[in-house]
Amino acid sequence: MNWNTPNRPDIDLSFTNEQIDSVPRQGPADDAIAALIIEMVDQTMKLNLDNLREELSEYGAWDSEELSDNNANIERWIWISVYDTRENRE
């Protein structure tokens, strides 16, 4: 298992190597992320959505209206976490 570690255990996710490798390094990753959301439903149901929103707001890429969409935030977080975890793994 590979973990992303944002210093907030209540938004931490774990990935298998296969899950990480299922997300393309370049180009659109929407389908791969959608598949991971389904695979990872047990983990995503445990995320503290308020803390996730706060973490994502620190990136400065989304406004408060965009960050009010919890489903989109989960997608964003999986995408960010996969790439961070891949980078840390290599």
N, CA, C and O atoms as a GROMACS GRO file, in nm:
protein
  360
    1MET      N    1   0.083  -0.118   0.000
    1MET     CA    2   0.000   0.000   0.000
    1MET      C    3   0.087   0.124   0.000
    1MET      O    4   0.191   0.129   0.066
    2ASN      N    5   0.044   0.222  -0.073
    2ASN     CA    6   0.110   0.352  -0.078
    2ASN      C    7   0.013   0.454  -0.021
    2ASN      O    8  -0.106   0.450  -0.051
    3TRP      N    9   0.064   0.544   0.061
    3TRP     CA   10  -0.021   0.644   0.127
    3TRP      C   11   0.020   0.784   0.085
    3TRP      O   12   0.138   0.814   0.071
    4ASN      N   13  -0.081   0.868   0.065
    4ASN     CA   14  -0.049   1.010   0.057
    4ASN      C   15  -0.054   1.058   0.201
    4ASN      O   16  -0.134   1.008   0.279
    5THR      N   17   0.028   1.153   0.238
    5THR     CA   18   0.033   1.198   0.376
    5THR      C   19   0.026   1.350   0.384
    5THR      O   20   0.129   1.417   0.385
    6PRO      N   21  -0.095   1.402   0.388
    6PRO     CA   22  -0.111   1.549   0.394
    6PRO      C   23  -0.101   1.605   0.534
    6PRO      O   24  -0.138   1.720   0.557
    7ASN      N   25  -0.051   1.526   0.630
    7ASN     CA   26  -0.045   1.568   0.771
    7ASN      C   27  -0.184   1.584   0.831
    7ASN      O   28  -0.201   1.650   0.933
    8ARG      N   29  -0.283   1.522   0.766
    8ARG     CA   30  -0.420   1.522   0.816
    8ARG      C   31  -0.473   1.380   0.798
    8ARG      O   32  -0.525   1.347   0.692
    9PRO      N   33  -0.462   1.296   0.898
    9PRO     CA   34  -0.503   1.156   0.883
    9PRO      C   35  -0.648   1.138   0.841
    9PRO      O   36  -0.684   1.036   0.782
   10ASP      N   37  -0.732   1.238   0.870
   10ASP     CA   38  -0.874   1.223   0.836
   10ASP      C   39  -0.904   1.250   0.688
   10ASP      O   40  -1.020   1.243   0.646
   11ILE      N   41  -0.800   1.281   0.609
   11ILE     CA   42  -0.818   1.291   0.464
   11ILE      C   43  -0.712   1.210   0.389
   11ILE      O   44  -0.694   1.227   0.269
   12ASP      N   45  -0.644   1.123   0.461
   12ASP     CA   46  -0.541   1.040   0.400
   12ASP      C   47  -0.605   0.928   0.319
   12ASP      O   48  -0.708   0.874   0.358
   13LEU      N   49  -0.545   0.894   0.207
   13LEU     CA   50  -0.591   0.785   0.121
   13LEU      C   51  -0.476   0.688   0.097
   13LEU      O   52  -0.360   0.728   0.097
   14SER      N   53  -0.509   0.563   0.078
   14SER     CA   54  -0.408   0.464   0.042
   14SER      C   55  -0.439   0.408  -0.096
   14SER      O   56  -0.555   0.396  -0.136
   15PHE      N   57  -0.333   0.375  -0.169
   15PHE     CA   58  -0.344   0.326  -0.305
   15PHE      C   59  -0.256   0.204  -0.324
   15PHE      O   60  -0.146   0.196  -0.268
   16THR      N   61  -0.303   0.110  -0.401
   16THR     CA   62  -0.217   0.000  -0.443
   16THR      C   63  -0.133   0.052  -0.560
   16THR      O   64  -0.166   0.154  -0.621
   17ASN      N   65  -0.027  -0.019  -0.591
   17ASN     CA   66   0.053   0.018  -0.708
   17ASN      C   67  -0.032   0.012  -0.834
   17ASN      O   68  -0.015   0.095  -0.924
   18GLU      N   69  -0.121  -0.085  -0.843
   18GLU     CA   70  -0.207  -0.099  -0.960
   18GLU      C   71  -0.299   0.022  -0.976
   18GLU      O   72  -0.322   0.069  -1.087
   19GLN      N   73  -0.352   0.072  -0.864
   19GLN     CA   74  -0.437   0.190  -0.871
   19GLN      C   75  -0.358   0.312  -0.918
   19GLN      O   76  -0.406   0.389  -1.002
   20ILE      N   77  -0.240   0.328  -0.866
   20ILE     CA   78  -0.156   0.442  -0.908
   20ILE      C   79  -0.125   0.431  -1.056
   20ILE      O   80  -0.134   0.529  -1.129
   21ASP      N   81  -0.088   0.312  -1.099
   21ASP     CA   82  -0.051   0.292  -1.239
   21ASP      C   83  -0.169   0.300  -1.335
   21ASP      O   84  -0.150   0.314  -1.456
   22SER      N   85  -0.291   0.290  -1.282
   22SER     CA   86  -0.409   0.297  -1.368
   22SER      C   87  -0.438   0.439  -1.415
   22SER      O   88  -0.516   0.459  -1.509
   23VAL      N   89  -0.377   0.537  -1.351
   23VAL     CA   90  -0.398   0.678  -1.387
   23VAL      C   91  -0.287   0.720  -1.482
   23VAL      O   92  -0.168   0.710  -1.448
   24PRO      N   93  -0.325   0.767  -1.601
   24PRO     CA   94  -0.221   0.804  -1.698
   24PRO      C   95  -0.132   0.917  -1.647
   24PRO      O   96  -0.175   1.005  -1.573
   25ARG      N   97  -0.008   0.911  -1.689
   25ARG     CA   98   0.088   1.016  -1.652
   25ARG      C   99   0.062   1.145  -1.730
   25ARG      O  100   0.093   1.254  -1.682
   26GLN      N  101   0.006   1.131  -1.848
   26GLN     CA  102  -0.023   1.247  -1.933
   26GLN      C  103  -0.163   1.231  -1.991
   26GLN      O  104  -0.217   1.121  -1.999
   27GLY      N  105  -0.219   1.343  -2.031
   27GLY     CA  106  -0.350   1.340  -2.095
   27GLY      C  107  -0.463   1.329  -1.994
   27GLY      O  108  -0.441   1.333  -1.872
   28PRO      N  109  -0.583   1.314  -2.045
   28PRO     CA  110  -0.701   1.308  -1.959
   28PRO      C  111  -0.697   1.188  -1.865
   28PRO      O  112  -0.659   1.077  -1.904
   29ALA      N  113  -0.736   1.212  -1.741
   29ALA     CA  114  -0.738   1.106  -1.642
   29ALA      C  115  -0.878   1.086  -1.584
   29ALA      O  116  -0.896   1.012  -1.488
   30ASP      N  117  -0.977   1.152  -1.643
   30ASP     CA  118  -1.113   1.150  -1.588
   30ASP      C  119  -1.168   1.009  -1.570
   30ASP      O  120  -1.224   0.978  -1.465
   31ASP      N  121  -1.153   0.923  -1.670
   31ASP     CA  122  -1.207   0.787  -1.661
   31ASP      C  123  -1.137   0.707  -1.552
   31ASP      O  124  -1.201   0.633  -1.478
   32ALA      N  125  -1.006   0.721  -1.543
   32ALA     CA  126  -0.930   0.649  -1.441
   32ALA      C  127  -0.969   0.696  -1.301
   32ALA      O  128  -0.982   0.614  -1.210
   33ILE      N  129  -0.986   0.825  -1.284
   33ILE     CA  130  -1.026   0.879  -1.153
   33ILE      C  131  -1.167   0.833  -1.119
   33ILE      O  132  -1.194   0.797  -1.004
   34ALA      N  133  -1.257   0.832  -1.217
   34ALA     CA  134  -1.394   0.785  -1.193
   34ALA      C  135  -1.394   0.639  -1.147
   34ALA      O  136  -1.470   0.602  -1.058
   35ALA      N  137  -1.309   0.558  -1.208
   35ALA     CA  138  -1.298   0.418  -1.167
   35ALA      C  139  -1.244   0.406  -1.025
   35ALA      O  140  -1.291   0.323  -0.947
   36LEU      N  141  -1.148   0.489  -0.991
   36LEU     CA  142  -1.092   0.485  -0.855
   36LEU      C  143  -1.195   0.529  -0.751
   36LEU      O  144  -1.198   0.475  -0.640
   37ILE      N  145  -1.278   0.624  -0.785
   37ILE     CA  146  -1.381   0.668  -0.691
   37ILE      C  147  -1.470   0.551  -0.653
   37ILE      O  148  -1.505   0.534  -0.536
   38ILE      N  149  -1.505   0.471  -0.750
   38ILE     CA  150  -1.589   0.353  -0.724
   38ILE      C  151  -1.512   0.251  -0.640
   38ILE      O  152  -1.564   0.198  -0.543
   39GLU      N  153  -1.388   0.225  -0.678
   39GLU     CA  154  -1.304   0.129  -0.604
   39GLU      C  155  -1.278   0.171  -0.461
   39GLU      O  156  -1.267   0.087  -0.372
   40MET      N  157  -1.269   0.300  -0.439
   40MET     CA  158  -1.225   0.352  -0.310
   40MET      C  159  -1.338   0.407  -0.224
   40MET      O  160  -1.315   0.484  -0.131
   41VAL      N  161  -1.461   0.367  -0.254
   41VAL     CA  162  -1.576   0.424  -0.185
   41VAL      C  163  -1.565   0.408  -0.033
   41VAL      O  164  -1.606   0.498   0.041
   42ASP      N  165  -1.511   0.296   0.014
   42ASP     CA  166  -1.497   0.279   0.160
   42ASP      C  167  -1.406   0.386   0.220
   42ASP      O  168  -1.433   0.437   0.329
   43GLN      N  169  -1.300   0.419   0.150
   43GLN     CA  170  -1.209   0.523   0.200
   43GLN      C  171  -1.270   0.662   0.187
   43GLN      O  172  -1.260   0.743   0.279
   44THR      N  173  -1.332   0.690   0.074
   44THR     CA  174  -1.384   0.825   0.052
   44THR      C  175  -1.501   0.856   0.144
   44THR      O  176  -1.524   0.972   0.178
   45MET      N  177  -1.574   0.753   0.186
   45MET     CA  178  -1.686   0.776   0.280
   45MET      C  179  -1.634   0.818   0.418
   45MET      O  180  -1.709   0.876   0.497
   46LYS      N  181  -1.507   0.791   0.447
   46LYS     CA  182  -1.449   0.824   0.577
   46LYS      C  183  -1.378   0.960   0.577
   46LYS      O  184  -1.334   1.007   0.682
   47LEU      N  185  -1.367   1.023   0.461
   47LEU     CA  186  -1.298   1.152   0.454
   47LEU      C  187  -1.374   1.258   0.532
   47LEU      O  188  -1.497   1.264   0.526
   48ASN      N  189  -1.302   1.340   0.605
   48ASN     CA  190  -1.362   1.455   0.671
   48ASN      C  191  -1.375   1.564   0.565
   48ASN      O  192  -1.276   1.627   0.527
   49LEU      N  193  -1.496   1.584   0.518
   49LEU     CA  194  -1.518   1.673   0.402
   49LEU      C  195  -1.487   1.819   0.433
   49LEU      O  196  -1.445   1.893   0.344
   50ASP      N  197  -1.506   1.860   0.557
   50ASP     CA  198  -1.470   1.998   0.593
   50ASP      C  199  -1.319   2.018   0.586
   50ASP      O  200  -1.271   2.119   0.533
   51ASN      N  201  -1.244   1.922   0.639
   51ASN     CA  202  -1.098   1.933   0.634
   51ASN      C  203  -1.046   1.916   0.491
   51ASN      O  204  -0.946   1.977   0.454
   52LEU      N  205  -1.114   1.834   0.413
   52LEU     CA  206  -1.076   1.820   0.272
   52LEU      C  207  -1.094   1.952   0.199
   52LEU      O  208  -1.007   1.994   0.123
   53ARG      N  209  -1.207   2.017   0.222
   53ARG     CA  210  -1.234   2.148   0.160
   53ARG      C  211  -1.126   2.249   0.200
   53ARG      O  212  -1.076   2.325   0.117
   54GLU      N  213  -1.090   2.248   0.327
   54GLU     CA  214  -0.986   2.339   0.377
   54GLU      C  215  -0.852   2.310   0.310
   54GLU      O  216  -0.781   2.402   0.268
   55GLU      N  217  -0.817   2.182   0.300
   55GLU     CA  218  -0.690   2.143   0.236
   55GLU      C  219  -0.688   2.188   0.090
   55GLU      O  220  -0.589   2.245   0.044
   56LEU      N  221  -0.796   2.163   0.019
   56LEU     CA  222  -0.802   2.202  -0.123
   56LEU      C  223  -0.800   2.354  -0.140
   56LEU      O  224  -0.746   2.404  -0.238
   57SER      N  225  -0.858   2.425  -0.046
   57SER     CA  226  -0.859   2.572  -0.057
   57SER      C  227  -0.718   2.628  -0.052
   57SER      O  228  -0.691   2.734  -0.108
   58GLU      N  229  -0.628   2.556   0.016
   58GLU     CA  230  -0.490   2.603   0.027
   58GLU      C  231  -0.416   2.596  -0.107
   58GLU      O  232  -0.313   2.662  -0.124
   59TYR      N  233  -0.467   2.519  -0.201
   59TYR     CA  234  -0.407   2.514  -0.335
   59TYR      C  235  -0.437   2.641  -0.413
   59TYR      O  236  -0.363   2.676  -0.505
   60GLY      N  237  -0.545   2.711  -0.378
   60GLY     CA  238  -0.581   2.836  -0.444
   60GLY      C  239  -0.633   2.819  -0.585
   60GLY      O  240  -0.640   2.916  -0.660
   61ALA      N  241  -0.671   2.698  -0.623
   61ALA     CA  242  -0.715   2.672  -0.761
   61ALA      C  243  -0.866   2.677  -0.777
   61ALA      O  244  -0.916   2.684  -0.890
   62TRP      N  245  -0.941   2.675  -0.667
   62TRP     CA  246  -1.086   2.672  -0.674
   62TRP      C  247  -1.144   2.776  -0.581
   62TRP      O  248  -1.090   2.803  -0.473
   63ASP      N  249  -1.256   2.836  -0.623
   63ASP     CA  250  -1.321   2.935  -0.537
   63ASP      C  251  -1.416   2.863  -0.441
   63ASP      O  252  -1.433   2.742  -0.450
   64SER      N  253  -1.476   2.939  -0.349
   64SER     CA  254  -1.560   2.878  -0.245
   64SER      C  255  -1.682   2.808  -0.303
   64SER      O  256  -1.728   2.707  -0.249
   65GLU      N  257  -1.736   2.859  -0.412
   65GLU     CA  258  -1.850   2.793  -0.475
   65GLU      C  259  -1.810   2.657  -0.530
   65GLU      O  260  -1.882   2.558  -0.512
   66GLU      N  261  -1.696   2.650  -0.597
   66GLU     CA  262  -1.647   2.522  -0.650
   66GLU      C  263  -1.617   2.424  -0.537
   66GLU      O  264  -1.644   2.305  -0.549
   67LEU      N  265  -1.562   2.474  -0.428
   67LEU     CA  266  -1.527   2.389  -0.316
   67LEU      C  267  -1.648   2.343  -0.235
   67LEU      O  268  -1.635   2.258  -0.146
   68SER      N  269  -1.765   2.396  -0.264
   68SER     CA  270  -1.886   2.351  -0.195
   68SER      C  271  -1.938   2.218  -0.251
   68SER      O  272  -2.028   2.158  -0.193
   69ASP      N  273  -1.882   2.173  -0.363
   69ASP     CA  274  -1.922   2.047  -0.426
   69ASP      C  275  -1.836   1.933  -0.372
   69ASP      O  276  -1.723   1.913  -0.416
   70ASN      N  277  -1.891   1.858  -0.276
   70ASN     CA  278  -1.814   1.752  -0.211
   70ASN      C  279  -1.770   1.643  -0.308
   70ASN      O  280  -1.658   1.592  -0.297
   71ASN      N  281  -1.855   1.606  -0.402
   71ASN     CA  282  -1.817   1.503  -0.499
   71ASN      C  283  -1.699   1.547  -0.585
   71ASN      O  284  -1.607   1.470  -0.610
   72ALA      N  285  -1.703   1.672  -0.629
   72ALA     CA  286  -1.592   1.725  -0.708
   72ALA      C  287  -1.465   1.731  -0.624
   72ALA      O  288  -1.356   1.707  -0.674
   73ASN      N  289  -1.480   1.765  -0.495
   73ASN     CA  290  -1.363   1.770  -0.407
   73ASN      C  291  -1.300   1.632  -0.391
   73ASN      O  292  -1.178   1.620  -0.388
   74ILE      N  293  -1.382   1.529  -0.382
   74ILE     CA  294  -1.328   1.393  -0.372
   74ILE      C  295  -1.253   1.358  -0.499
   74ILE      O  296  -1.145   1.300  -0.493
   75GLU      N  297  -1.309   1.392  -0.614
   75GLU     CA  298  -1.239   1.369  -0.742
   75GLU      C  299  -1.106   1.442  -0.744
   75GLU      O  300  -1.002   1.386  -0.780
   76ARG      N  301  -1.109   1.569  -0.705
   76ARG     CA  302  -0.986   1.649  -0.703
   76ARG      C  303  -0.882   1.585  -0.611
   76ARG      O  304  -0.764   1.576  -0.646
   77TRP      N  305  -0.928   1.541  -0.493
   77TRP     CA  306  -0.836   1.487  -0.395
   77TRP      C  307  -0.774   1.356  -0.441
   77TRP      O  308  -0.655   1.332  -0.420
   78ILE      N  309  -0.854   1.271  -0.503
   78ILE     CA  310  -0.799   1.145  -0.554
   78ILE      C  311  -0.696   1.176  -0.661
   78ILE      O  312  -0.588   1.116  -0.662
   79TRP      N  313  -0.727   1.267  -0.750
   79TRP     CA  314  -0.634   1.304  -0.859
   79TRP      C  315  -0.502   1.356  -0.799
   79TRP      O  316  -0.395   1.309  -0.835
   80ILE      N  317  -0.511   1.451  -0.709
   80ILE     CA  318  -0.391   1.508  -0.646
   80ILE      C  319  -0.314   1.400  -0.570
   80ILE      O  320  -0.192   1.391  -0.580
   81SER      N  321  -0.386   1.318  -0.496
   81SER     CA  322  -0.322   1.216  -0.412
   81SER      C  323  -0.252   1.110  -0.495
   81SER      O  324  -0.143   1.065  -0.459
   82VAL      N  325  -0.314   1.068  -0.604
   82VAL     CA  326  -0.249   0.969  -0.690
   82VAL      C  327  -0.116   1.023  -0.742
   82VAL      O  328  -0.014   0.954  -0.736
   83TYR      N  329  -0.117   1.144  -0.794
   83TYR     CA  330   0.006   1.199  -0.849
   83TYR      C  331   0.111   1.225  -0.742
   83TYR      O  332   0.230   1.202  -0.765
   84ASP      N  333   0.068   1.272  -0.624
   84ASP     CA  334   0.164   1.291  -0.515
   84ASP      C  335   0.223   1.158  -0.469
   84ASP      O  336   0.344   1.147  -0.446
   85THR      N  337   0.138   1.058  -0.456
   85THR     CA  338   0.182   0.927  -0.410
   85THR      C  339   0.276   0.864  -0.513
   85THR      O  340   0.377   0.803  -0.477
   86ARG      N  341   0.242   0.879  -0.640
   86ARG     CA  342   0.330   0.826  -0.746
   86ARG      C  343   0.467   0.893  -0.738
   86ARG      O  344   0.570   0.825  -0.747
   87GLU      N  345   0.468   1.024  -0.722
   87GLU     CA  346   0.595   1.096  -0.716
   87GLU      C  347   0.678   1.050  -0.596
   87GLU      O  348   0.799   1.033  -0.607
   88ASN      N  349   0.613   1.031  -0.481
   88ASN     CA  350   0.683   0.988  -0.361
   88ASN      C  351   0.732   0.844  -0.372
   88ASN      O  352   0.833   0.806  -0.313
   89ARG      N  353   0.660   0.764  -0.448
   89ARG     CA  354   0.695   0.622  -0.467
   89ARG      C  355   0.820   0.611  -0.552
   89ARG      O  356   0.902   0.521  -0.531
   90GLU      N  357   0.835   0.701  -0.648
   90GLU     CA  358   0.947   0.694  -0.742
   90GLU      C  359   1.063   0.768  -0.684
   90GLU      O  360   1.169   0.776  -0.747
   0.00000   0.00000   0.00000
